[in-house]
Amino acid sequence: MTTDRSLPRKERLRSLGAVRRLFESGQSGFIFPFRYLWYAEADSERSVEVLFSVPKKFHKRANRRNLLRRRTKEAYRLQKELLEACGAVNLDVALIYSSKEVLPYKTISHAVRRILESIVERM
């Protein structure tokens, strides 16, 4: 079985209404260095949309925010097949980087894996 490991535009959470719904009525958690939110609803077709955020409050320089966002996207892209166990559900996920230091990719990847496993476990 070959899995598509790309992260196309349709898998990114862009709708203002969906983002508002996620932050108002989604479930949240914290696994260092991420605060994460997720919202799931039963749907006829399966779709997973994700939002990545690195707040300017903690990282003033854009190049650092971009680096952390790229590392997070890469970690998610390589591990998103963990969410296939969810079944036919419309899932929105937000990953918010909450550490003041720039962590290595390995730490970020491990945290993203734990987040995705906890979301699947709680569904």
N, C-alpha and C positions, 0 to 999 in steps of 0.2 A: 504494500500500500504506500503510495507516494502522497505526501502531504504538501500542500501549498504553503510555503514558508514566507510568502510575501506579506506586505501590510498595505493593501490598496486603500484608496481614499474612502471607499464604501464601508470599510471597517473602522474608520475614525469617527468619533462622536462629534458631530458638527452642529446639530440642530439645537437652537437656543431653548426650545421647549423641552427637548430630551435632557439637556444639561440641567435645566431648572428642576425638572421632575426628579432627576438623580440626586441633586443636592437637597431637595425638600423631603422626599419620601424614600430615599435609598438607605440601605444598611451600610454601616461603616465599621472600620477596624483599623488597627495600627500594627504594622510589622516593620521594625526598623529597617531602612530609613523612610518608609512610605506610610502615609495615611491613605487609605483606599476606601472607595465607596462603590457599591454595586446595587443595581436595581434589575430585577427580573420579572417578566410577565409571560404567561403562556401565550404562544402564538402558533399559527399554522406552519410557519417557516422559521427555521433557525437563523438567528443573526446575532453577532457579537460585535459591539462597537466599543471602542476604548478611547479614553482621553488621557493625555499625558500633561502634567503641569510641574514646573519648577518655579516656585514663587520668587519674585524679585526682592521680597523682604529678606530672604536668606542669602541670595546670590545676586549682587548688584550688577556684575559684569555679564553682558549677554553671551560672551563666548563660554563662560562657565555654565550658564543655564542651557545653552545649546548642547554642550558636551554631555551634561547629565541627562538631558532629554533624549539624545541619540543613544546613550547607553541603555536607558530604560526601554526605548522602542526596540532596540536590538534584542534585549533580554526577553521582552514580551513576544516578539516575532518568532523567536526560536522555540518558545514554550507554549504557544497558544493552543496547540493540539490537546493540552490538558483540559480545555473547556469543552471538548467534543463530547464528554460524558454527560453533559447537561441535558441532552435531548432537544426536543422542539421547544425552544424558549427564546424570547427576545431579551438579551442581556446587555446592559450598559455598565461599563466599568470605568472608574476614574482612578488614576495613580498619581498621587501628589507627593513629590519628593520633599521631605520635611527635615533633612539634616543640614546643618550649617557647613559641613565639610564635604569635599569632593571625595567620594568613596570609589574604590576600584570596581571594575566591571564585574568581577567575580562575586563581590558582596551584593551588588545590585541584582545580578542574575539569581542568586540564591533567594533573595527577598521576594522577587517577582514570582519565582516558583512556589514559595510558601503561600503567597497571596492567592495565586490561582488555585492551588490545592485546597485552601480554606474556603474559597468561594464554592468550589464544586462540592465540598463536604457539607456545606450549610444549605445547599439547594435540595 
